[in-house]
Amino acid sequence: MLTALALLATDVVAEDCTLDGIPLYGEVEIVEHFADFQVQVVTSFPDLKVETVSSFPDDCGEWEFVDSFPDFTIEFVESFPDLKIEFVESFPGLP
């Protein structure tokens, strides 16, 4: 029972703002297949708060959307995501 509760409490995003060893900031490309992460946009209880920036996406949760040479790729999904995000205007990062 305690093990099950511990698994439920496990954070998706590591304290160093990575998921599966990939930093969750930088240049991001939206793809339809074979993405690094499947992402669901939510309005509450996100794993990561994301702010869209136009340059220097150097801090946790800062994403600059690009069409080529991304740091990682995402695919938007409605269910069973690897990561739940909430778009914010300020204070990106871990909730």
ABEGO torsion letter per residue (X at the ends): XAAAAAAAABBABBAAGBBGGBBBBEBBBBBABGBABBBBBBABGBABBBBBBABGBABBGBBBBBABGBABBBBBBABGBABBBBBBABGBEBX
